[in-house]
Amino acid sequence: AVINLYMPDTLEFTNAAQYGDSSLKQVAEEVLQAGASLLGSTASGIAAGVTSMVNSNAVKLALATQGLAINPQQQLLFDGIDFRTYQMAFTFTPFSKDEADNVKKIIQLFKMHAAPRVVTGTEGMFFIPPSTFTPKFLYNGKENKNISKVGESVIESIDVNYAPNGWAAHNDGAPVQTTLTISFKEIVLVTRDMIEKDHMNGGGY
């Protein structure tokens, strides 16, 4: 299916990375415990005692009297990146029955392709995954390379507000105004190589 829409009122991209914090103190304790576990219960008990002593309030108090404190040597360790997410919001204000019907069809089409099917004959045990999407942002009929290029994506959520400024309806009950907010997530991780390659071609992930 193809849906042609105006440029959204909101178009927001989120690139996120995962970092875990660690410290030399924590690493030393883990190494000590790992080594002790290989040497048996006695060594393990000694390692636990050493770790407990280092972390004890008595040791901290003794250091504090000297105006000192243990430096945990904390560091951030890179764990990976998240799948990029982006969100689009549209405001529809139909002025005729035909326009109101088209708004309804657009919303229903997004809902339909964002929902899974149930495999027949399996008593509802299995889903067929929803459709994927590849949005393209155009300007004067051509791809707008001033906006982040989007890879194949899935819809994470669809929010429909039939009364963004208070409820009002046409004679047939169709809302006077409807806002549609769609949250997407790409199914391919965007790496630096992809960004640099696309930038060389005048675009940008």
Protein Blocks (a to p, Z undefined) as FASTA:
>chain_A
ZZdddddfbdcdddddddddddfklmmmmmmmmmmmmnojklmmmmmmmmmmmmpmklmm
mmmmnopacdehiacddfbdcddddddddddddfbfklmmmmmmmmmmmmmmmpccddeh
ilomaccddddddddddeehiacfkbccddddddfbdcddfblnopaddfkopafbdcdd
dddddfbdcdfklmmmmmmnopaZZ
